[in-house]
Amino acid sequence: MYGLEAKPIHLRMGIMEKSRDKALELALEALERIATHEKECGERWTEAMIELRELKLATRSHAQRWEKLAWMVIGTVTTTVIAAWVALIFN
């Protein structure tokens, strides 16, 4: 009637088991992909942390150099200003 066909219960159960097996297979594949993704992300995170640590050390080293240079410039300018001031006063 109306092109509908009633299938016996044992045929419907077979289809349900196949779809259940397919769902289980897809779920296992998803779990494998998630595990692979987490492993890759963990490796990238470790690499990023190492890079940040090295960058921190390099930045600290450069900051110390620039601080020394800044004090040298401040000392030179101060000495020059004092020398010019003394020269103006005693001439």
Backbone as CSV, one residue per row, in Angstrom:
resi,resn,N_x,N_y,N_z,CA_x,CA_y,CA_z,C_x,C_y,C_z
1,MET,0.829,-1.164,0.000,0.000,0.000,0.000,0.891,1.251,0.000
2,TYR,0.656,2.161,-0.888,1.376,3.416,-1.032,2.891,3.220,-1.168
3,GLY,3.328,2.129,-1.657,4.751,1.873,-1.862,5.509,1.580,-0.585
4,LEU,4.830,1.462,0.540,5.502,1.141,1.794,5.586,-0.362,1.929
5,GLU,6.680,-0.786,2.455,6.886,-2.224,2.606,7.267,-2.506,4.044
6,ALA,6.613,-3.399,4.665,6.920,-3.786,6.039,7.986,-4.859,6.005
7,LYS,9.120,-4.580,6.675,10.203,-5.555,6.704,10.085,-6.370,7.984
8,PRO,10.478,-7.609,7.892,10.457,-8.449,9.095,11.426,-7.889,10.139
9,ILE,11.160,-8.177,11.379,11.928,-7.632,12.503,13.393,-8.050,12.455
10,HIS,13.678,-9.261,12.020,15.077,-9.703,11.997,15.881,-8.933,10.956
11,LEU,15.256,-8.456,9.877,15.972,-7.624,8.903,16.229,-6.231,9.478
12,ARG,15.239,-5.695,10.185,15.421,-4.386,10.797,16.495,-4.429,11.876
13,MET,16.566,-5.518,12.634,17.590,-5.649,13.679,18.976,-5.699,13.059
14,GLY,19.104,-6.364,11.912,20.403,-6.419,11.231,20.860,-5.042,10.800
15,ILE,19.934,-4.254,10.296,20.261,-2.889,9.884,20.673,-2.059,11.095
16,MET,19.962,-2.232,12.211,20.302,-1.492,13.424,21.680,-1.882,13.942
17,GLU,22.006,-3.166,13.867,23.331,-3.612,14.320,24.419,-3.039,13.423
18,LYS,24.178,-2.986,12.121,25.164,-2.416,11.202,25.368,-0.932,11.490
19,SER,24.258,-0.238,11.733,24.403,1.195,12.016,25.086,1.412,13.366
20,ARG,24.834,0.531,14.329,25.494,0.623,15.629,26.991,0.359,15.473
21,ASP,27.346,-0.639,14.666,28.761,-0.928,14.411,29.431,0.253,13.705
22,LYS,28.720,0.846,12.763,29.265,2.000,12.037,29.487,3.174,13.003
23,ALA,28.537,3.387,13.910,28.673,4.470,14.894,29.852,4.209,15.821
24,LEU,30.016,2.967,16.239,31.139,2.612,17.106,32.462,2.823,16.377
25,GLU,32.502,2.442,15.117,33.706,2.612,14.307,34.047,4.097,14.165
26,LEU,33.036,4.917,13.897,33.263,6.365,13.791,33.723,6.957,15.115
27,ALA,33.149,6.498,16.213,33.554,7.002,17.529,35.001,6.639,17.841
28,LEU,35.402,5.420,17.505,36.792,5.010,17.745,37.757,5.809,16.875
29,GLU,37.362,6.055,15.641,38.211,6.859,14.760,38.336,8.285,15.297
30,ALA,37.234,8.826,15.810,37.269,10.167,16.394,38.189,10.207,17.612
31,LEU,38.128,9.182,18.442,39.009,9.126,19.614,40.474,9.063,19.207
32,GLU,40.774,8.307,18.157,42.159,8.234,17.676,42.621,9.596,17.169
33,ARG,41.741,10.264,16.429,42.107,11.590,15.921,42.303,12.585,17.061
34,ILE,41.456,12.517,18.054,41.591,13.412,19.213,42.906,13.141,19.933
35,ALA,43.249,11.878,20.116,44.510,11.531,20.787,45.702,12.045,19.992
36,THR,45.656,11.886,18.671,46.745,12.375,17.822,46.843,13.892,17.918
37,HIS,45.701,14.550,17.886,45.681,16.005,17.971,46.240,16.489,19.307
38,GLU,45.847,15.846,20.389,46.353,16.244,21.705,47.858,16.031,21.805
39,LYS,48.347,14.960,21.217,49.786,14.699,21.235,50.525,15.797,20.472
40,GLU,50.030,16.143,19.266,50.673,17.186,18.471,50.625,18.533,19.189
41,CYS,49.490,18.842,19.787,49.362,20.122,20.511,50.297,20.156,21.718
42,GLY,50.440,19.038,22.404,51.359,18.971,23.535,52.795,19.221,23.107
43,GLU,53.179,18.648,21.967,54.531,18.868,21.455,54.732,20.329,21.069
44,ARG,53.738,20.907,20.403,53.840,22.324,20.025,53.907,23.214,21.260
45,TRP,53.127,22.892,22.277,53.124,23.679,23.513,54.504,23.631,24.165
46,THR,55.104,22.445,24.192,56.444,22.306,24.766,57.443,23.152,23.987
47,GLU,57.373,23.089,22.646,58.273,23.891,21.829,58.069,25.385,22.085
48,ALA,56.808,25.795,22.202,56.521,27.213,22.439,57.067,27.658,23.791
49,MET,56.926,26.822,24.807,57.424,27.179,26.133,58.954,27.294,26.123
50,ILE,59.621,26.413,25.404,61.080,26.481,25.301,61.485,27.777,24.602
51,GLU,60.802,28.106,23.503,61.102,29.343,22.782,60.880,30.565,23.664
52,LEU,59.793,30.566,24.420,59.526,31.704,25.308,60.582,31.834,26.392
53,ARG,61.035,30.714,26.921,62.084,30.748,27.942,63.369,31.326,27.353
54,GLU,63.734,30.881,26.147,64.943,31.397,25.500,64.799,32.879,25.173
55,LEU,63.603,33.289,24.745,63.356,34.691,24.448,63.468,35.548,25.709
56,LYS,62.978,35.019,26.812,63.072,35.734,28.090,64.534,35.950,28.476
57,LEU,65.352,34.906,28.335,66.773,35.033,28.675,67.475,36.016,27.746
58,ALA,67.165,35.960,26.452,67.782,36.888,25.496,67.367,38.326,25.795
59,THR,66.101,38.525,26.119,65.614,39.869,26.435,66.291,40.416,27.682
60,ARG,66.448,39.580,28.690,67.119,40.013,29.916,68.574,40.408,29.622
61,SER,69.256,39.624,28.804,70.642,39.912,28.443,70.742,41.240,27.687
62,HIS,69.847,41.449,26.721,69.864,42.697,25.959,69.517,43.890,26.845
63,ALA,68.603,43.694,27.780,68.223,44.787,28.686,69.421,45.213,29.533
64,GLN,70.202,44.250,29.985,71.381,44.587,30.790,72.390,45.373,29.964
65,ARG,72.570,44.995,28.698,73.496,45.732,27.829,73.019,47.162,27.605
66,TRP,71.717,47.313,27.312,71.177,48.640,27.063,71.223,49.500,28.314
67,GLU,71.050,48.884,29.474,71.123,49.650,30.715,72.550,50.183,30.916
68,LYS,73.545,49.364,30.627,74.931,49.821,30.731,75.196,50.977,29.771
69,LEU,74.693,50.850,28.551,74.872,51.909,27.564,74.172,53.192,27.995
70,ALA,72.973,53.057,28.538,72.225,54.233,28.993,72.980,54.951,30.109
71,TRP,73.524,54.209,31.066,74.281,54.844,32.148,75.548,55.513,31.616
72,MET,76.160,54.920,30.602,77.350,55.521,30.014,76.983,56.843,29.325
73,VAL,75.857,56.855,28.601,75.417,58.090,27.940,75.051,59.147,28.974
74,ILE,74.338,58.763,30.016,73.957,59.714,31.072,75.209,60.273,31.744
75,GLY,76.172,59.405,32.038,77.423,59.872,32.657,78.185,60.821,31.754
76,THR,78.255,60.513,30.472,78.972,61.367,29.522,78.304,62.730,29.396
77,VAL,76.990,62.725,29.260,76.259,63.998,29.134,76.404,64.820,30.407
78,THR,76.287,64.180,31.547,76.425,64.897,32.830,77.828,65.489,32.961
79,THR,78.830,64.695,32.644,80.213,65.178,32.724,80.435,66.335,31.767
80,THR,79.893,66.250,30.566,80.049,67.320,29.578,79.359,68.594,30.041
81,VAL,78.161,68.458,30.604,77.432,69.642,31.095,78.196,70.292,32.244
82,ILE,78.693,69.498,33.176,79.457,70.050,34.307,80.727,70.718,33.817
83,ALA,81.428,70.081,32.859,82.666,70.671,32.321,82.371,71.985,31.608
84,ALA,81.281,72.032,30.839,80.930,73.281,30.145,80.544,74.358,31.151
85,TRP,79.819,74.003,32.177,79.408,74.959,33.202,80.630,75.532,33.935
86,VAL,81.569,74.654,34.305,82.801,75.089,34.979,83.615,75.991,34.066
87,ALA,83.670,75.643,32.771,84.428,76.461,31.832,83.808,77.848,31.697
88,LEU,82.509,77.936,31.720,81.846,79.245,31.635,82.065,80.079,32.881
89,ILE,82.068,79.422,34.037,82.208,80.155,35.293,83.638,80.680,35.438
90,PHE,84.660,79.892,35.161,86.032,80.287,35.419,86.708,81.000,34.265
91,ASN,86.036,81.197,33.168,86.645,81.951,32.041,86.199,83.336,32.061
